[in-house]
């Protein structure tokens, strides 16, 4: 069976006063039916722009998808007219945005925001859509769902608003959900609840999930495969086990070292990622991570390393030193 989603050589650019920003610079990856795939990286690495590109929600101007294919269920989304894309958004692909308070309409009730999706994509009548809305709120674990349907977003807590966003994304039984930093604005306890909810629902409903995050703890527990992004490119890709136990790109290694660990002494110092994220308007022809990399060599300034197979099957890294990095990182640790 072909993948549910296949992104091939996707490029998305923004023309700004400071210059051309290649926010997504030739990324390729797949998502299988019912699979959870994580996209990890710092702010500004291109994670969210890549997700919005799938749904063709890039504002033009200043942004534009300039190259690549987005194959979803056998169809290239780039070639579809806008009317067909509107049908796919919400019906076949659901989106959970980063901040629900700015994504939900403040002047519409929770119930109306759910029923609107059902009326648009499934031509449901009022009684059927209200019944489905009630069912969805109960599905995502909101107590007293009938009363909540009549309330407005500002009357709900952050965790409840995010549950409503998940309910809207699930309303039309989509094949794929894209969750863009779904727990960023929530406290730690609520984060865990939301992530467990999304995991259980995707398994129960056999929905594929792309989860975009900078939290490596999320990746370890919830994702089957991981794509690590830096400066608009995927610099490492593989199974969650491979990424955690055998990282082969200096950026991935640096990210893992910067995370607090319970198996380390309490007074152990964190090892932060050196330097600052790059200015995407001033990238040269070399590796973008080179100025921050402890393993950089002269060759890194001459060309960008391609994403090549390394280690276990399905494990790829964009580093000239990937083959020797396992031993090098142990020496540098």
MINU-570367 format. One record per atom (N, C-alpha, C): x, y, z. Coordinates in steps of 0.05 Angstrom, whole numbers, padded with zeros to 5 digits, always signed. Example, Ala and Ser with C-alpha at 12.3 -4.5 7.8 and 13.67 -1.06 7.14 Angstrom:
BEGIN
+00264-00114+00156+00246-00090+00156+00264-00066+00156+00257-00045+00142+00273-00021+00143+00258+00001+00157
***
This chain:
BEGIN
+00017-00024+00000+00000+00000+00000+00018+00025+00000+00012+00044-00018+00028+00069-00018+00024+00085+00007+00043+00103+00014+00039+00120+00038+00014+00137+00036+00003+00144+00059-00020+00163+00059-00011+00190+00050+00013+00199+00059+00024+00225+00052+00052+00222+00043+00059+00234+00021+00087+00233+00011+00095+00261+00002+00113+00273+00017+00124+00300+00010+00150+00296-00004+00152+00307-00028+00176+00304-00044+00188+00330-00052+00212+00335-00042+00228+00359-00051+00212+00385-00048+00199+00389-00025+00182+00413-00021+00199+00437-00014+00194+00459-00029+00207+00485-00025+00185+00506-00020+00188+00521+00001+00170+00543+00007+00187+00568+00014+00182+00590+00000+00199+00614+00004+00182+00638+00011+00195+00657+00024+00182+00682+00031+00200+00705+00022+00188+00724+00007+00203+00747-00002+00198+00770+00018+00219+00778+00032+00217+00798+00053+00235+00822+00046+00232+00843+00062+00249+00866+00058+00278+00860+00063+00284+00839+00079+00311+00832+00086+00323+00813+00065+00306+00802+00048+00316+00784+00028+00298+00759+00025+00307+00740+00010+00292+00715+00005+00297+00695+00028+00275+00686+00040+00277+00667+00062+00267+00640+00051+00285+00620+00050+00278+00593+00043+00270+00578+00068+00245+00582+00076+00236+00571+00101+00234+00540+00101+00227+00529+00077+00227+00500+00073+00244+00495+00048+00266+00481+00052+00286+00479+00031+00291+00451+00021+00270+00440+00008+00273+00414-00005+00269+00390+00013+00249+00390+00031+00244+00368+00049+00228+00346+00036+00234+00321+00044+00220+00297+00033+00215+00278+00057+00191+00268+00059+00185+00248+00079+00158+00236+00073+00152+00213+00087+00126+00200+00083+00112+00196+00110+00086+00192+00108+00069+00184+00131+00052+00161+00123+00054+00139+00136+00037+00115+00129+00010+00118+00142-00009+00102+00133-00036+00101+00145-00034+00094+00175-00046+00110+00192-00047+00105+00220-00021+00109+00235-00001+00121+00222+00026+00124+00234+00028+00152+00247+00044+00153+00269+00051+00179+00281+00080+00186+00275+00083+00209+00262+00109+00219+00254+00114+00246+00267+00137+00249+00279+00144+00274+00292+00163+00291+00275+00159+00317+00275+00178+00336+00263+00189+00353+00285+00215+00353+00289+00228+00365+00312+00248+00386+00303+00250+00408+00319+00270+00428+00313+00265+00453+00329+00284+00471+00329+00281+00497+00342+00261+00514+00328+00253+00536+00341+00236+00556+00329+00251+00567+00304+00237+00570+00282+00249+00580+00258+00262+00560+00240+00259+00534+00247+00271+00513+00231+00254+00506+00207+00229+00515+00206+00212+00509+00183+00191+00488+00188+00188+00479+00213+00169+00458+00219+00140+00467+00212+00132+00489+00223+00104+00498+00219+00099+00506+00190+00118+00519+00177+00114+00526+00149+00111+00501+00132+00126+00480+00138+00123+00455+00123+00095+00444+00126+00084+00445+00151+00057+00435+00155+00036+00452+00141+00039+00478+00142+00020+00495+00129+00021+00492+00098+00045+00485+00089+00048+00481+00060+00032+00457+00051+00030+00436+00067+00014+00413+00060-00014+00421+00055-00025+00438+00072-00053+00447+00069-00056+00472+00051-00034+00480+00039-00033+00504+00022-00045+00528+00036-00036+00533+00060-00045+00556+00076-00023+00577+00078-00004+00576+00060+00018+00596+00060+00007+00622+00048+00008+00644+00063-00002+00670+00052+00015+00679+00028+00002+00685+00006+00016+00694-00018+00004+00720-00028+00019+00743-00028+00046+00745-00018+00047+00746+00013+00071+00743+00025+00098+00742+00014+00107+00713+00009+00092+00693+00017+00101+00665+00015+00092+00652-00010+00106+00631-00018+00099+00615-00042+00113+00588-00041+00097+00567-00048+00108+00541-00052+00120+00541-00080+00146+00538-00082+00160+00541-00108+00166+00515-00122+00167+00493-00107+00175+00467-00120+00167+00444-00102+00165+00421-00114+00159+00397-00099+00132+00385-00103+00127+00362-00092+00101+00348-00094+00091+00343-00066+00064+00344-00063+00051+00337-00038+00030+00316-00045+00037+00291-00044+00019+00270-00052+00003+00260-00028-00023+00264-00028-00040+00255-00006-00061+00236-00017-00059+00211-00008-00078+00190-00017-00078+00188-00047-00055+00191-00059-00052+00188-00088-00056+00213-00105-00063+00235-00092-00068+00260-00107-00047+00281-00100-00038+00296-00119-00019+00318-00114-00035+00343-00106-00032+00350-00081-00048+00373-00071-00040+00399-00084-00015+00401-00094-00007+00426-00106-00022+00432-00132-00032+00411-00145-00045+00415-00171-00076+00418-00169-00087+00417-00145-00116+00418-00141-00125+00447-00141-00149+00452-00152-00160+00479-00150-00167+00485-00121-00170+00510-00114-00175+00519-00086-00201+00507-00076-00221+00504-00093-00246+00493-00084-00243+00465-00073-00227+00449-00086-00222+00421-00077-00205+00421-00052-00186+00439-00050-00170+00441-00026-00187+00448-00001-00207+00465-00005-00224+00472+00017-00240+00447+00027-00246+00429+00009-00260+00405+00017-00241+00386+00032-00216+00385+00024-00196+00367+00037-00190+00377+00065-00187+00404+00068-00181+00415+00094-00205+00410+00112-00201+00398+00135-00223+00392+00153-00236+00366+00149-00240+00358+00124-00253+00332+00118-00233+00309+00118-00211+00312+00102-00192+00290+00100-00167+00296+00117-00160+00321+00121-00137+00329+00137-00146+00349+00158-00143+00341+00183-00150+00359+00205-00125+00373+00216-00129+00397+00227-00106+00412+00237-00112+00421+00266-00093+00416+00283-00094+00427+00311-00072+00448+00312-00081+00473+00314-00062+00495+00313-00048+00500+00341-00027+00516+00340-00010+00519+00363-00024+00532+00387-00039+00553+00382-00051+00568+00404-00081+00569+00400-00097+00553+00415-00125+00551+00410-00140+00578+00414-00130+00594+00432-00145+00619+00438-00145+00638+00413-00124+00636+00396-00124+00652+00372-00135+00637+00348-00139+00611+00351-00150+00595+00329-00180+00593+00330-00191+00592+00354-00220+00591+00357-00232+00619+00354-00256+00620+00343-00270+00645+00339-00282+00655+00365-00274+00678+00376-00283+00687+00402-00313+00694+00404-00326+00698+00380-00354+00707+00381-00373+00685+00374-00363+00661+00370-00381+00638+00364-00378+00618+00387-00401+00605+00393-00400+00585+00414-00384+00561+00406-00375+00545+00425-00360+00521+00419-00376+00502+00401-00402+00500+00407-00419+00482+00392-00421+00491+00363-00424+00517+00358-00426+00527+00331-00401+00523+00315-00378+00525+00328-00353+00521+00314-00348+00492+00306-00360+00473+00320-00359+00445+00312-00380+00439+00291-00404+00448+00295-00425+00442+00276-00420+00455+00249-00407+00477+00248-00400+00490+00223-00384+00472+00205-00364+00458+00217-00348+00439+00202-00364+00417+00190-00383+00406+00207-00399+00384+00198-00418+00393+00176-00429+00416+00178-00448+00426+00157-00433+00432+00131-00408+00442+00133-00392+00448+00110-00384+00423+00094-00374+00403+00109-00361+00380+00096-00379+00356+00093-00399+00353+00110-00416+00329+00110-00445+00335+00104-00452+00361+00099-00479+00369+00093-00499+00359+00115-00490+00359+00140-00507+00349+00162-00528+00370+00169-00552+00361+00176-00572+00380+00185-00566+00389+00214-00582+00407+00224-00576+00419+00250-00576+00399+00273-00597+00382+00273-00599+00362+00294-00576+00342+00294-00569+00333+00270-00548+00313+00267-00521+00325+00275-00516+00350+00266-00490+00363+00273-00487+00369+00302-00510+00377+00315-00508+00382+00344-00504+00356+00360-00516+00335+00350-00512+00309+00363-00484+00299+00361-00472+00303+00337-00444+00296+00332-00425+00313+00348-00431+00339+00351-00415+00357+00367-00414+00348+00396-00437+00340+00406-00438+00331+00434-00421+00305+00437-00424+00288+00418-00408+00262+00418-00378+00268+00417-00370+00288+00401-00342+00294+00399-00330+00305+00425-00345+00323+00438-00335+00334+00463-00332+00312+00484-00351+00293+00484-00348+00271+00503-00325+00253+00495-00320+00250+00469-00298+00234+00460-00271+00245+00469-00268+00271+00469-00243+00283+00477-00241+00289+00507-00261+00279+00522-00259+00279+00551-00268+00305+00565-00286+00320+00552-00296+00344+00565-00321+00337+00580-00321+00342+00606-00344+00337+00623-00366+00357+00619-00391+00349+00624-00414+00366+00621-00414+00378+00593-00412+00361+00573-00408+00370+00545-00431+00387+00535-00456+00380+00543-00479+00395+00533-00478+00424+00541-00468+00430+00565-00466+00458+00574-00442+00472+00560-00421+00457+00556-00397+00469+00543-00403+00477+00514-00421+00463+00501-00428+00470+00473-00439+00498+00471-00452+00508+00492-00464+00535+00492-00445+00556+00502-00421+00549+00510-00402+00568+00520-00384+00578+00498-00369+00600+00505-00350+00613+00486-00321+00606+00494-00302+00608+00475-00275+00600+00481-00263+00612+00507-00269+00638+00512-00257+00651+00536-00268+00639+00562-00289+00624+00561-00301+00611+00585-00288+00584+00591-00270+00575+00574-00257+00549+00578-00228+00553+00586-00216+00533+00600-00188+00534+00606-00172+00527+00581-00145+00531+00583-00128+00526+00560-00129+00497+00551-00130+00478+00571-00131+00450+00564-00157+00443+00551-00179+00455+00560-00205+00449+00548-00207+00460+00520-00195+00484+00516-00195+00495+00489-00180+00477+00470-00158+00466+00479-00143+00449+00462-00158+00423+00456-00173+00413+00475-00190+00390+00470-00212+00396+00449-00222+00421+00450-00242+00429+00430-00229+00430+00402-00204+00439+00401-00190+00439+00375-00186+00411+00364-00180+00392+00382-00178+00364+00374-00205+00354+00364-00226+00361+00379-00253+00352+00370-00260+00363+00343-00253+00388+00337-00258+00399+00310-00242+00384+00289-00217+00378+00296-00200+00364+00276-00211+00336+00270-00223+00324+00290-00234+00296+00287-00262+00296+00276-00275+00319+00273-00304+00320+00267-00312+00303+00243-00296+00304+00222-00304+00291+00197-00289+00265+00192-00279+00254+00213-00264+00228+00211-00242+00230+00190-00223+00248+00194-00201+00252+00175-00182+00228+00174-00167+00226+00153-00146+00206+00151-00120+00215+00163-00116+00241+00166-00091+00252+00176-00097+00277+00193-00083+00279+00216-00085+00302+00233-00057+00314+00235-00054+00340+00232-00029+00354+00236-00032+00370+00261-00015+00364+00281-00016+00378+00307+00009+00396+00309+00006+00422+00307+00028+00440+00308+00033+00450+00336+00053+00440+00350+00059+00447+00377+00034+00447+00394+00019+00425+00396-00007+00425+00409-00007+00430+00439+00016+00429+00452+00017+00433+00481+00034+00456+00491+00042+00474+00472+00061+00495+00479+00050+00513+00501+00025+00521+00500+00014+00541+00519+00003+00528+00545+00007+00502+00548-00006+00488+00571+00015+00481+00592+00005+00478+00617+00024+00470+00638+00030+00440+00635+00050+00431+00649+00061+00404+00645+00040+00382+00648+00024+00384+00669+00004+00363+00675-00016+00361+00652-00026+00385+00642-00045+00385+00621-00033+00376+00595-00007+00382+00591+00007+00373+00567+00005+00343+00565+00011+00329+00587+00011+00300+00587-00017+00289+00581-00038+00302+00592-00065+00293+00586-00072+00296+00557-00065+00319+00545-00071+00323+00517-00056+00304+00499-00031+00299+00505-00016+00280+00488-00026+00252+00491-00033+00243+00515-00044+00217+00518-00071+00214+00503-00086+00236+00504-00112+00236+00490-00108+00232+00460-00089+00248+00449-00084+00246+00420-00074+00218+00412-00056+00208+00429-00046+00181+00423-00068+00160+00423-00085+00161+00443-00106+00141+00445-00126+00143+00423-00133+00168+00415-00152+00173+00394-00142+00164+00367-00117+00170+00361-00106+00162+00335-00104+00132+00332-00098+00118+00355-00097+00089+00354-00126+00078+00351-00144+00089+00366-00172+00079+00366-00185+00084+00339-00180+00107+00327-00193+00114+00302-00176+00109+00277-00152+00098+00281-00133+00093+00259-00128+00118+00242-00122+00140+00255-00117+00165+00242-00087+00169+00243-00075+00177+00220-00047+00184+00219-00043+00211+00233-00020+00215+00245-00014+00240+00260+00014+00250+00253+00015+00276+00246+00041+00290+00245+00042+00308+00269+00060+00304+00287+00062+00321+00311+00088+00338+00308+00084+00364+00309+00106+00383+00306+00113+00393+00334+00138+00391+00341+00146+00397+00369+00175+00404+00371+00183+00417+00392+00211+00420+00400+00217+00403+00424+00197+00389+00435+00199+00374+00459+00207+00345+00453+00232+00338+00458+00241+00311+00452+00229+00290+00469+00218+00297+00492+00204+00278+00508+00178+00269+00495+00165+00287+00481+00141+00280+00465+00148+00259+00444+00171+00264+00431+00179+00246+00409+00184+00218+00419+00197+00216+00442+00205+00189+00452+00180+00173+00459+00159+00185+00469+00136+00170+00478+00115+00165+00457+00112+00184+00438+00089+00183+00421+00094+00178+00391+00118+00183+00382+00123+00180+00353+00136+00154+00345+00129+00144+00322+00143+00120+00311+00167+00128+00295+00165+00149+00279+00187+00159+00264+00191+00189+00269+00216+00198+00264+00223+00226+00271+00238+00238+00248+00231+00264+00242+00246+00280+00223+00257+00304+00238+00283+00308+00239+00295+00330+00253+00302+00352+00232+00291+00376+00237+00294+00398+00218+00313+00420+00229+00328+00431+00210+00346+00454+00217+00349+00471+00193+00343+00497+00196+00346+00516+00174+00331+00508+00149+00307+00498+00153+00290+00491+00130+00294+00464+00117+00313+00449+00128+00320+00423+00116+00317+00401+00137+00311+00377+00128+00312+00353+00146+00341+00344+00147+00353+00345+00171+00381+00338+00175+00384+00309+00185+00363+00298+00197+00364+00270+00205+00336+00259+00205+00334+00234+00197+00308+00221+00196+00311+00191+00202+00292+00181+00218+00294+00152+00224+00273+00145+00245+00274+00120+00254+00255+00112+00275+00262+00126+00301+00243+00128+00319+00248+00141+00345+00271+00127+00360+00272+00101+00358+00293+00086+00371+00320+00093+00360+00322+00096+00334+00348+00103+00321+00356+00131+00329+00337+00149+00329+00344+00177+00335+00354+00180+00363+00342+00165+00382+00349+00168+00410+00374+00152+00417+00377+00128+00406+00399+00110+00414+00423+00111+00396+00420+00122+00372+00442+00123+00353+00440+00148+00336+00439+00172+00348+00437+00196+00332+00462+00200+00315+00459+00209+00290+00482+00211+00272+00485+00239+00260+00472+00259+00271+00476+00287+00263+00483+00303+00287+00503+00321+00285+00511+00337+00308+00488+00353+00321+00469+00362+00304+00447+00378+00315+00429+00360+00333+00423+00336+00323+00407+00317+00339+00421+00311+00365+00447+00306+00364+00462+00300+00388+00461+00323+00407+00464+00348+00397+00463+00372+00414+00436+00375+00427+00414+00370+00412+00387+00371+00423+00384+00351+00446+00393+00327+00442+00390+00306+00462+00406+00313+00487+00429+00325+00484+00446+00332+00507+00434+00355+00523+00418+00371+00511+00407+00395+00525+00382+00389+00541+00373+00364+00540+00348+00356+00554+00356+00345+00582+00342+00355+00604+00348+00344+00631+00341+00314+00632+00358+00299+00646+00354+00270+00648+00352+00261+00677+00333+00243+00683+00330+00234+00710+00352+00215+00719+00366+00203+00700+00388+00185+00707+00415+00198+00711+00415+00225+00710+00439+00241+00715+00438+00253+00743+00461+00258+00756+00461+00271+00782+00446+00297+00782+00434+00304+00805+00418+00329+00806+00434+00354+00800+00460+00354+00806+00476+00377+00802+00489+00377+00774+00484+00358+00758+00496+00357+00731+00486+00380+00714+00505+00393+00701+00498+00416+00684+00487+00408+00657+00468+00423+00648+00458+00418+00620+00478+00427+00600+00478+00414+00577+00497+00421+00556+00481+00434+00534+00479+00461+00534+00462+00474+00514+00474+00473+00486+00456+00478+00466+00466+00480+00439+00480+00507+00435+00505+00506+00427+00520+00531+00425+00509+00549+00403+00513+00575+00406+00507+00594+00385+00477+00600+00382+00470+00612+00360+00443+00621+00354+00434+00608+00328+00407+00605+00324+00397+00596+00299+00405+00614+00276+00409+00603+00252+00420+00619+00230+00399+00639+00219+00410+00660+00207+00394+00679+00192+00389+00667+00164+00364+00660+00159+00358+00645+00134+00361+00662+00109+00365+00689+00112+00370+00706+00089+00400+00707+00082+00416+00695+00099+00445+00698+00095+00460+00671+00095+00446+00650+00087+00459+00623+00087+00478+00622+00064+00501+00609+00068+00521+00605+00047+00517+00577+00035+00536+00569+00019+00534+00543+00006+00542+00519+00023+00550+00524+00048+00559+00502+00065+00536+00493+00083+00544+00476+00102+00524+00465+00122+00515+00488+00140+00489+00491+00143+00478+00513+00159+00484+00510+00188+00489+00485+00198+00495+00481+00226+00524+00485+00232+00541+00489+00212+00570+00490+00216+00579+00510+00237+00569+00534+00239+00579+00553+00259+00574+00544+00288+00555+00525+00292+00549+00516+00319+00559+00488+00325+00572+00476+00306+00578+00448+00307+00606+00442+00318+00607+00423+00337+00632+00416+00349+00648+00396+00332+00636+00386+00311+00649+00365+00295+00654+00376+00266+00652+00402+00262+00655+00413+00235+00683+00410+00225+00686+00405+00199+00711+00404+00185+00710+00423+00161+00733+00426+00147+00734+00445+00125+00714+00439+00103+00709+00413+00098+00690+00405+00077+00662+00416+00083+00655+00421+00108+00628+00430+00115+00623+00458+00105+00644+00474+00100+00641+00501+00090+00639+00501+00059+00645+00479+00047+00646+00478+00017+00620+00470+00005+00604+00453+00018+00580+00442+00006+00560+00434+00028+00535+00432+00021+00515+00422+00039+00514+00392+00037+00517+00378+00060+00516+00349+00058+00488+00339+00051+00486+00319+00033+00460+00308+00026+00449+00290+00048+00423+00286+00049+00411+00267+00067+00416+00239+00057+00433+00224+00070+00441+00198+00060+00436+00176+00081+00433+00151+00072+00428+00129+00090+00452+00124+00107+00446+00118+00133+00467+00112+00152+00456+00095+00174+00471+00076+00184+00462+00060+00206+00440+00040+00198+00419+00038+00214+00397+00020+00209+00381+00027+00184+00367+00008+00172+00350+00014+00149+00330+00036+00156+00327+00055+00138+00308+00077+00143+00320+00100+00159+00345+00098+00166+00359+00119+00182+00376+00136+00163+00371+00163+00162+00385+00180+00144+00397+00204+00159+00420+00214+00150+00432+00237+00163+00445+00254+00142+00444+00281+00146+00457+00300+00127+00482+00311+00140+00502+00294+00142+00528+00302+00155+00550+00287+00142+00572+00301+00135+00595+00288+00123+00609+00269+00142+00604+00272+00168+00618+00255+00188+00599+00235+00201+00576+00230+00189+00557+00212+00201+00568+00185+00208+00584+00174+00190+00595+00147+00194+00613+00145+00218+00627+00166+00224+00646+00166+00247+00635+00179+00271+00610+00190+00270+00600+00206+00291+00594+00190+00316+00586+00165+00314+00581+00148+00337+00605+00148+00356+00629+00144+00345+00653+00144+00362+00660+00172+00371+00657+00191+00353+00665+00219+00359+00649+00231+00381+00623+00225+00382+00606+00237+00403+00612+00225+00430+00621+00199+00431+00629+00187+00456+00654+00200+00467+00672+00207+00450+00697+00221+00458+00691+00249+00468+00672+00263+00454+00666+00290+00462+00648+00292+00486+00635+00270+00493+00616+00271+00515+00630+00276+00542
***
